[in-house]
Amino acid sequence: MGAPIGAIRRAAWTATVLVALGCAVRPGHAPASPAPEAAASPAPVATASPGLIPLTLPSGRVFRTEVMISDEDRAMGLMFRPSLPADRALLFVFGELEFHGIWMKNCRFPIDIVWLDEKKKVVHIAPRVPPCAKEPCPVYQPMRRSAYVVEMNAGAAQREKIVLGASLDFTLPR
């Protein structure tokens, strides 16, 4: 006798979600031999659902930024979106400092990926990351642990003077 209908539906839903994930945090991905680093301190944790907050960039320009706090929001990221307005970004908030990997599966346009530490300082930049052309999709990872990841249109990081060690400013919703 086969599996119960409920179990089949759960398995189908899980498979659909895993196939659809893209242009965001790669679920269950373990970093490949990260560089050693001093003991990690916990990163700040926000509790609100996604919303828009101002993100002040080193250039002084302010982007309206979607906050991705839940696992579901972080997994969805920019997947299947046709574009991102020039003055917008996504901010992924994590509960711990880690080597958070990002992949571009199901993303339709190139982006800049910026990793920030718990003090909101830039620790790594992946500029002009293209959408995934074929499986397996590459995973982009920082060289240092991060607490936050910012995704913005390709070229924005350079235009807005985002460099290693620069600070970005934002206040998380409560």
N, CA, C and O of each residue as an XYZ file, in Angstrom:
696
protein
N       0.843     -1.185      0.000
C       0.000      0.000      0.000
C       0.883      1.241      0.000
O       1.949      1.229      0.615
N       0.472      2.305     -0.669
C       1.239      3.543     -0.797
C       1.186      4.391      0.451
O       0.530      4.053      1.436
N       1.893      5.498      0.382
C       1.932      6.443      1.498
C       0.601      7.169      1.603
O      -0.101      7.328      0.604
N       0.243      7.621      2.831
C      -0.997      8.380      2.995
C      -0.968      9.657      2.156
O       0.095     10.227      1.908
N      -2.160     10.100      1.720
C      -2.280     11.294      0.883
C      -1.615     12.501      1.549
O      -0.923     13.265      0.876
N      -1.810     12.687      2.860
C      -1.208     13.824      3.571
C       0.312     13.806      3.451
O       0.928     14.848      3.225
N       0.917     12.640      3.600
C       2.369     12.529      3.495
C       2.832     12.828      2.074
O       3.869     13.463      1.879
N       2.068     12.375      1.081
C       2.418     12.637     -0.318
C       2.332     14.131     -0.593
O       3.216     14.693     -1.240
N       1.269     14.785     -0.106
C       1.121     16.230     -0.312
C       2.261     17.000      0.348
O       2.814     17.923     -0.252
N       2.622     16.623      1.597
C       3.732     17.293      2.292
C       5.034     17.118      1.517
O       5.805     18.066      1.364
N       5.274     15.911      1.032
C       6.500     15.652      0.271
C       6.504     16.455     -1.022
O       7.535     17.010     -1.404
N       5.350     16.524     -1.707
C       5.268     17.293     -2.949
C       5.478     18.777     -2.673
O       6.178     19.455     -3.425
N       4.876     19.284     -1.598
C       5.030     20.704     -1.252
C       6.496     21.007     -0.929
O       7.039     22.008     -1.396
N       7.135     20.149     -0.135
C       8.541     20.340      0.214
C       9.411     20.328     -1.033
O      10.300     21.168     -1.176
N       9.164     19.385     -1.937
C       9.949     19.317     -3.173
C       9.743     20.571     -4.015
O      10.699     21.098     -4.584
N       8.506     21.051     -4.099
C       8.215     22.266     -4.874
C       8.956     23.458     -4.294
O       9.548     24.241     -5.037
N       8.930     23.606     -2.972
C       9.614     24.726     -2.327
C      11.119     24.643     -2.580
O      11.746     25.653     -2.902
N      11.695     23.474     -2.441
C      13.134     23.331     -2.642
C      13.537     23.617     -4.087
O      14.597     24.196     -4.326
N      12.718     23.224     -5.042
C      13.026     23.476     -6.447
C      12.897     24.965     -6.756
O      13.665     25.508     -7.550
N      11.927     25.619     -6.127
C      11.652     27.023     -6.440
C      12.615     28.005     -5.793
O      12.717     29.145     -6.244
N      13.319     27.598     -4.755
C      14.188     28.538     -4.055
C      15.277     29.077     -4.968
O      15.865     28.336     -5.756
N      15.534     30.353     -4.857
C      16.594     30.911     -5.666
C      16.827     32.373     -5.423
O      15.997     33.045     -4.811
N      17.971     32.889     -5.906
C      18.338     34.284     -5.792
C      18.276     34.716     -4.342
O      17.879     35.838     -4.029
N      18.675     33.812     -3.462
C      18.586     34.074     -2.035
C      19.494     33.119     -1.303
O      20.404     32.528     -1.885
N      19.237     32.978     -0.024
C      20.047     32.104      0.805
C      19.849     30.672      0.356
O      18.717     30.212      0.210
N      20.941     29.968      0.137
C      20.826     28.576     -0.271
C      20.539     27.746      0.965
O      21.357     27.720      1.884
N      19.385     27.056      1.018
C      18.997     26.304      2.195
C      19.946     25.143      2.462
O      20.329     24.407      1.552
N      20.316     24.996      3.734
C      21.123     23.869      4.149
C      22.512     23.814      3.579
O      23.142     22.758      3.605
N      23.017     24.928      3.059
C      24.336     24.909      2.433
C      25.419     25.120      3.476
O      25.390     26.096      4.225
N      26.360     24.219      3.519
C      27.499     24.363      4.413
C      28.631     25.034      3.650
O      28.921     24.650      2.517
N      29.278     26.035      4.253
C      30.355     26.719      3.561
C      31.542     25.803      3.297
O      31.838     24.913      4.095
N      32.212     26.022      2.190
C      33.393     25.240      1.836
C      34.620     25.854      2.476
O      35.006     26.972      2.134
N      35.228     25.148      3.385
C      36.435     25.539      4.108
C      36.579     27.049      4.318
O      37.398     27.699      3.668
N      35.765     27.605      5.243
C      35.857     29.032      5.528
C      37.167     29.372      6.207
O      37.794     28.531      6.852
N      37.573     30.645      6.044
C      38.789     31.109      6.700
C      38.581     31.142      8.200
O      37.494     31.496      8.658
N      39.602     30.778      8.988
C      39.449     30.828     10.429
C      39.215     32.267     10.878
O      39.711     33.215     10.270
N      38.460     32.403     11.942
C      38.132     33.731     12.436
C      37.975     33.668     13.944
O      37.734     32.601     14.508
N      38.110     34.797     14.583
C      37.955     34.868     16.025
C      36.556     34.406     16.406
O      35.669     34.354     15.554
N      36.353     34.073     17.659
C      35.066     33.604     18.143
C      33.961     34.558     17.721
O      34.065     35.774     17.883
N      32.914     33.983     17.183
C      31.804     34.795     16.676
C      30.881     35.191     17.812
O      30.588     34.389     18.699
N      30.427     36.433     17.778
C      29.449     36.883     18.748
C      28.083     36.832     18.087
O      27.982     36.901     16.862
N      27.025     36.710     18.893
C      25.705     36.613     18.280
C      25.327     37.893     17.555
O      25.687     38.993     17.972
N      24.602     37.731     16.474
C      24.141     38.873     15.694
C      22.795     39.334     16.225
O      22.063     38.543     16.820
N      22.455     40.607     16.019
C      21.147     41.092     16.449
C      20.040     40.360     15.719
O      20.200     39.973     14.561
N      18.923     40.172     16.392
C      17.798     39.470     15.798
C      16.584     40.390     15.814
O      16.258     40.985     16.842
N      15.928     40.500     14.682
C      14.688     41.270     14.598
C      13.519     40.298     14.652
O      13.669     39.124     14.314
N      12.368     40.778     15.072
C      11.225     39.890     15.229
C      10.065     40.214     14.306
O       9.129     39.420     14.214
N      10.088     41.333     13.628
C       8.966     41.734     12.773
C       9.016     41.025     11.434
O      10.061     40.511     11.034
N       7.888     40.996     10.742
C       7.854     40.430      9.399
C       8.436     41.447      8.418
O       8.651     42.603      8.782
N       8.694     41.021      7.162
C       9.343     41.924      6.210
C       8.591     43.243      6.056
O       7.361     43.283      6.044
N       9.344     44.290      5.941
C       8.797     45.619      5.723
C       9.851     46.453      5.033
O      10.926     45.947      4.712
N       9.566     47.714      4.800
C      10.528     48.618      4.176
C      11.168     49.503      5.232
O      10.486     50.090      6.071
N      12.493     49.587      5.176
C      13.231     50.476      6.069
C      14.224     51.279      5.220
O      14.584     50.854      4.122
N      14.664     52.432      5.722
C      15.716     53.171      5.012
C      17.085     52.527      5.267
O      17.400     52.134      6.390
N      17.879     52.429      4.220
C      19.252     51.921      4.292
C      20.146     53.031      3.769
O      20.102     53.361      2.584
N      20.960     53.610      4.651
C      21.845     54.701      4.253
C      23.174     54.117      3.798
O      23.819     53.360      4.524
N      23.571     54.483      2.583
C      24.776     53.955      1.955
C      25.942     54.920      2.154
O      25.722     56.085      2.485
N      27.180     54.457      1.959
C      28.345     55.334      2.140
C      28.300     56.607      1.299
O      28.880     57.619      1.692
N      27.627     56.578      0.157
C      27.508     57.757     -0.704
C      26.591     58.816     -0.101
O      26.579     59.961     -0.551
N      25.823     58.432      0.918
C      24.835     59.324      1.506
C      23.435     59.076      0.968
O      22.455     59.555      1.538
N      23.336     58.339     -0.116
C      22.034     58.016     -0.700
C      21.307     57.017      0.201
O      21.936     56.192      0.862
N      19.988     57.102      0.217
C      19.172     56.209      1.040
C      18.312     55.340      0.126
O      17.565     55.850     -0.709
N      18.426     54.020      0.293
C      17.610     53.070     -0.460
C      16.454     52.618      0.424
O      16.620     52.433      1.629
N      15.286     52.441     -0.181
C      14.166     51.790      0.501
C      14.454     50.296      0.430
O      14.650     49.745     -0.653
N      14.479     49.648      1.582
C      14.997     48.289      1.663
C      13.994     47.335      2.292
O      13.462     47.593      3.372
N      13.746     46.230      1.600
C      12.883     45.177      2.125
C      13.681     44.346      3.112
O      14.795     43.919      2.807
N      13.128     44.113      4.282
C      13.805     43.345      5.318
C      13.328     41.902      5.256
O      12.131     41.629      5.341
N      14.278     40.978      5.106
C      13.998     39.549      5.021
C      14.452     38.898      6.325
O      15.646     38.692      6.541
N      13.498     38.578      7.189
C      13.831     38.058      8.513
C      13.548     36.566      8.635
O      14.371     35.819      9.165
N      12.393     36.129      8.151
C      12.022     34.717      8.309
C      12.777     33.851      7.295
O      13.256     34.341      6.273
N      12.870     32.568      7.599
C      13.505     31.622      6.671
C      12.816     31.656      5.314
O      13.476     31.604      4.276
N      11.483     31.744      5.322
C      10.722     31.745      4.071
C      11.048     32.986      3.233
O      11.240     32.892      2.021
N      11.107     34.147      3.894
C      11.421     35.379      3.170
C      12.838     35.347      2.623
O      13.073     35.741      1.481
N      13.785     34.880      3.432
C      15.180     34.810      2.971
C      15.307     33.819      1.822
O      16.067     34.058      0.884
N      14.575     32.715      1.881
C      14.642     31.722      0.800
C      14.048     32.275     -0.495
O      14.539     31.962     -1.579
N      13.013     33.081     -0.397
C      12.363     33.640     -1.593
C      13.228     34.722     -2.231
O      13.406     34.730     -3.449
N      13.770     35.636     -1.421
C      14.645     36.677     -1.944
C      14.097     37.360     -3.180
O      12.955     37.819     -3.186
N      14.901     37.431     -4.224
C      14.519     38.098     -5.479
C      14.041     37.129     -6.555
O      13.851     37.528     -7.704
N      13.847     35.868     -6.199
C      13.504     34.910     -7.238
C      12.222     35.287     -7.963
O      11.247     35.734     -7.359
N      12.256     35.093     -9.272
C      11.141     35.305    -10.204
C      10.737     36.771    -10.369
O       9.814     37.054    -11.132
N      11.384     37.701     -9.693
C      11.055     39.112     -9.893
C      11.680     39.562    -11.209
O      12.816     39.194    -11.508
N      10.959     40.348    -11.996
C      11.521     40.791    -13.271
C      12.598     41.854    -13.096
O      13.468     41.996    -13.955
N      12.554     42.607    -11.989
C      13.537     43.675    -11.770
C      13.433     44.161    -10.334
O      12.595     43.705     -9.556
N      14.304     45.095    -10.010
C      14.308     45.745     -8.705
C      14.473     47.233     -8.978
O      15.408     47.620     -9.679
N      13.584     48.088     -8.441
C      13.751     49.526     -8.675
C      15.152     49.993     -8.265
O      15.753     49.431     -7.349
N      15.663     51.012     -8.939
C      17.039     51.495     -8.740
C      17.313     51.953     -7.316
O      18.460     51.909     -6.870
N      16.289     52.392     -6.593
C      16.494     52.895     -5.229
C      16.050     51.894     -4.173
O      15.716     52.278     -3.052
N      16.046     50.605     -4.525
C      15.595     49.558     -3.603
C      16.686     48.525     -3.405
O      17.584     48.369     -4.233
N      16.585     47.814     -2.270
C      17.490     46.717     -1.956
C      16.751     45.725     -1.070
O      15.659     46.010     -0.578
N      17.352     44.568     -0.873
C      16.861     43.590      0.090
C      17.919     43.451      1.174
O      19.115     43.433      0.882
N      17.481     43.354      2.422
C      18.370     43.153      3.565
C      17.979     41.843      4.221
O      16.870     41.709      4.740
N      18.891     40.873      4.201
C      18.676     39.587      4.841
C      19.253     39.664      6.248
O      20.424     40.000      6.427
N      18.431     39.353      7.246
C      18.832     39.426      8.645
C      18.966     38.000      9.166
O      18.044     37.194      9.036
N      20.117     37.694      9.753
C      20.373     36.355     10.282
C      20.533     36.424     11.798
O      20.929     37.459     12.335
N      20.234     35.346     12.475
C      20.338     35.293     13.923
C      21.734     34.969     14.411
O      21.985     34.987     15.616
N      22.646     34.675     13.503
C      24.001     34.310     13.912
C      25.018     34.771     12.871
O      24.705     34.943     11.693
N      26.238     34.963     13.346
C      27.343     35.266     12.432
C      27.757     33.958     11.774
O      28.072     32.982     12.455
N      27.753     33.945     10.450
C      28.087     32.718      9.729
C      28.540     33.085      8.326
O      28.472     34.247      7.925
N      29.001     32.087      7.582
C      29.392     32.263      6.185
C      28.143     32.015      5.329
O      28.004     30.952      4.725
N      27.246     32.989      5.281
C      25.949     32.828      4.618
C      26.127     32.802      3.098
O      26.556     33.784      2.494
N      25.790     31.662      2.495
C      25.904     31.486      1.056
C      24.652     31.962      0.338
O      23.534     31.776      0.820
N      24.852     32.578     -0.817
C      23.754     33.079     -1.646
C      23.909     32.456     -3.038
O      25.014     32.373     -3.574
N      22.794     32.026     -3.607
C      22.834     31.542     -4.974
C      21.817     32.294     -5.802
O      20.966     32.999     -5.259
N      21.898     32.151     -7.098
C      21.093     32.961     -8.021
C      20.069     32.127     -8.796
O      19.640     32.522     -9.880
N      19.685     30.994     -8.252
C      18.694     30.157     -8.922
C      17.373     30.927     -9.030
O      16.914     31.526     -8.057
N      16.780     30.904    -10.201
C      15.504     31.553    -10.487
C      15.536     33.074    -10.370
O      14.485     33.709    -10.294
N      16.714     33.654    -10.356
C      16.842     35.111    -10.365
C      16.926     35.539    -11.831
O      17.536     34.842    -12.642
N      16.325     36.665    -12.174
C      16.216     37.061    -13.576
C      17.135     38.199    -13.994
O      17.134     38.590    -15.161
N      17.917     38.736    -13.068
C      18.782     39.866    -13.410
C      20.007     39.847    -12.498
O      19.945     39.305    -11.395
N      21.121     40.434    -12.947
C      22.340     40.438    -12.131
C      22.205     41.394    -10.942
O      21.494     42.397    -11.005
N      22.898     41.058     -9.874
C      22.863     41.881     -8.665
C      24.251     41.991     -8.046
O      25.158     41.224     -8.372
N      24.397     42.955     -7.151
C      25.548     43.036     -6.260
C      25.111     42.428     -4.932
O      24.000     42.674     -4.461
N      25.993     41.634     -4.337
C      25.716     41.035     -3.029
C      26.751     41.591     -2.059
O      27.954     41.524     -2.311
N      26.267     42.143     -0.946
C      27.143     42.775      0.039
C      26.892     42.115      1.395
O      25.760     42.096      1.876
N      27.945     41.575      2.009
C      27.840     40.951      3.315
C      28.323     41.940      4.373
O      29.336     42.613      4.189
N      27.579     42.021      5.495
C      27.895     42.936      6.589
C      28.080     42.145      7.885
O      27.426     41.126      8.105
N      28.977     42.631      8.731
C      29.135     41.999     10.045
C      28.075     42.532     11.011
O      27.188     43.286     10.613
N      28.175     42.137     12.274
C      27.179     42.537     13.265
C      27.204     44.039     13.553
O      26.257     44.577     14.128
N      28.287     44.718     13.156
C      28.397     46.176     13.338
C      27.992     46.932     12.071
O      28.156     48.150     11.988
N      27.464     46.202     11.087
C      26.987     46.756      9.818
C      28.126     47.274      8.941
O      27.932     48.177      8.127
N      29.310     46.696      9.112
C      30.465     47.026      8.275
C      30.594     45.976      7.175
O      30.354     44.789      7.397
N      30.976     46.437      5.988
C      31.102     45.553      4.828
C      32.300     44.617      5.013
O      33.426     45.066      5.230
N      32.036     43.304      4.923
C      33.107     42.310      5.049
C      33.391     41.593      3.733
O      34.424     40.939      3.591
N      32.467     41.714      2.760
C      32.689     41.065      1.461
C      31.691     41.635      0.456
O      30.570     41.998      0.810
N      32.120     41.705     -0.802
C      31.260     42.171     -1.890
C      31.421     41.222     -3.075
O      32.538     40.897     -3.478
N      30.300     40.786     -3.620
C      30.300     40.031     -4.879
C      29.593     40.924     -5.897
O      28.364     40.995     -5.911
N      30.360     41.604     -6.749
C      29.742     42.535     -7.696
C      29.211     41.836     -8.951
O      29.757     40.832     -9.408
N      28.155     42.390     -9.477
C      27.598     41.973    -10.770
C      27.443     40.455    -10.908
O      27.892     39.860    -11.888
N      26.810     39.850     -9.927
C      26.594     38.402     -9.926
C      25.475     38.085    -10.923
O      24.371     38.615    -10.795
N      25.745     37.234    -11.907
C      24.735     36.934    -12.934
C      23.716     35.909    -12.437
O      23.990     35.154    -11.505
N      22.542     35.889    -13.064
C      21.580     34.822    -12.754
C      22.199     33.462    -13.071
O      23.100     33.364    -13.904
N      21.722     32.438    -12.418
C      22.199     31.079    -12.665
C      21.768     30.644    -14.062
O      20.580     30.668    -14.386
N      22.726     30.250    -14.880
C      22.434     29.840    -16.259
C      22.080     28.363    -16.353
O      21.274     27.972    -17.197
N      22.678     27.535    -15.491
C      22.384     26.099    -15.519
C      22.782     25.473    -14.190
O      23.612     26.005    -13.453
N      22.175     24.340    -13.907
C      22.453     23.586    -12.676
C      23.812     22.901    -12.789
O      24.176     22.496    -13.892
N      24.556     22.753    -11.746
C      24.286     23.312    -10.419
C      24.652     24.794    -10.371
O      25.648     25.221    -10.954
N      23.841     25.556     -9.677
C      24.086     26.993     -9.550
C      25.245     27.227     -8.590
O      25.338     26.563     -7.558
N      26.136     28.175     -8.925
C      27.221     28.484     -7.991
C      26.672     29.154     -6.726
O      25.632     29.812     -6.751
N      27.383     28.971     -5.653
C      27.035     29.603     -4.376
C      28.095     30.657     -4.098
O      29.292     30.377     -4.165
N      27.655     31.858     -3.789
C      28.556     32.974     -3.495
C      28.622     33.128     -1.985
O      27.597     33.228     -1.310
N      29.859     33.146     -1.463
C      30.054     33.211     -0.019
C      31.074     34.274      0.340
O      31.977     34.580     -0.438
N      30.915     34.836      1.541
C      31.884     35.839      1.986
C      33.162     35.175      2.489
O      33.195     33.974      2.755
N      34.199     35.975      2.612
C      35.466     35.488      3.163
C      35.461     35.558      4.695
O      36.295     34.938      5.355
N      34.511     36.318      5.251
C      34.366     36.438      6.710
C      32.911     36.186      7.081
O      32.010     36.281      6.248
N      32.713     35.867      8.335
C      31.345     35.657      8.815
C      30.545     36.958      8.707
O      31.088     38.058      8.818
N      29.247     36.796      8.488
C      28.382     37.961      8.370
C      27.102     37.758      9.174
O      26.716     36.637      9.504
N      26.459     38.887      9.475
C      25.170     38.883     10.165
C      24.057     39.314      9.233
O      22.887     39.001      9.454
N      24.437     40.045      8.172
C      23.466     40.599      7.230
C      23.995     40.421      5.807
O      25.202     40.361      5.573
N      23.054     40.340      4.865
C      23.398     40.345      3.447
C      22.476     41.354      2.762
O      21.269     41.368      3.004
N      23.054     42.195      1.911
C      22.275     43.157      1.133
C      22.378     42.776     -0.337
O      23.469     42.538     -0.854
N      21.227     42.721     -1.004
C      21.186     42.503     -2.451
C      20.651     43.774     -3.101
O      19.641     44.333     -2.672
N      21.356     44.222     -4.153
C      20.944     45.424     -4.887
C      21.273     45.232     -6.352
O      21.984     44.295     -6.715
N      20.768     46.102     -7.186
C      21.031     45.985     -8.622
C      22.537     45.998     -8.911
O      23.314     46.654     -8.218
N      22.919     45.265     -9.940
C      24.322     45.197    -10.354
C      24.860     46.602    -10.623
O      24.220     47.399    -11.309
N      26.031     46.894    -10.081
C      26.670     48.188    -10.266
C      26.362     49.187     -9.166
O      27.067     50.186     -9.030
N      25.322     48.940     -8.378
C      24.937     49.887     -7.328
C      25.994     49.989     -6.238
O      26.240     51.079     -5.723
N      26.617     48.887     -5.880
C      27.621     48.921     -4.812
C      28.759     49.892     -5.176
O      29.165     50.719     -4.360
N      29.251     49.778     -6.380
C      30.335     50.672     -6.815
C      29.853     52.123     -6.895
O      30.537     53.032     -6.425
N      28.689     52.338     -7.483
C      28.137     53.699     -7.607
C      27.933     54.363     -6.249
O      28.139     55.568     -6.101
N      27.525     53.566     -5.256
C      27.196     54.109     -3.938
C      28.373     54.033     -2.959
O      28.199     54.191     -1.750
N      29.587     53.786     -3.507
C      30.829     53.818     -2.730
C      30.889     52.755     -1.620
O      31.458     52.986     -0.553
N      30.297     51.601     -1.894
C      30.348     50.494     -0.949
C      31.655     49.743     -1.179
O      31.868     49.155     -2.239
N      32.525     49.771     -0.176
C      33.828     49.103     -0.228
C      34.031     48.350      1.083
O      33.315     48.576      2.059
N      35.012     47.453      1.093
C      35.316     46.714      2.318
C      35.589     47.689      3.459
O      36.330     48.659      3.297
N      34.985     47.422      4.612
C      35.180     48.259      5.789
C      34.209     49.419      5.897
O      34.091     50.024      6.963
N      33.501     49.748      4.803
C      32.513     50.844      4.847
C      31.338     50.424      5.727
O      31.067     49.236      5.897
N      30.652     51.409      6.277
C      29.478     51.141      7.114
C      28.203     51.492      6.354
O      28.138     52.490      5.637
N      27.194     50.645      6.530
C      25.853     50.933      6.055
C      25.016     51.165      7.304
O      25.274     50.559      8.344
N      24.027     52.027      7.214
C      23.241     52.345      8.402
C      21.773     52.011      8.184
O      21.180     52.363      7.164
N      21.202     51.322      9.167
C      19.780     50.984      9.139
C      19.355     50.641     10.565
O      20.176     50.297     11.415
N      18.068     50.743     10.795
C      17.482     50.331     12.075
C      16.434     49.276     11.771
O      15.516     49.501     10.982
N      16.582     48.124     12.405
C      15.652     47.027     12.166
C      14.305     47.316     12.829
O      14.254     47.938     13.890
N      13.220     46.869     12.206
C      11.904     47.034     12.836
C      11.821     46.158     14.087
O      12.500     45.136     14.185
N      11.005     46.558     15.014
C      10.845     45.765     16.256
C       9.630     44.894     16.168
O       9.328     44.158     17.107
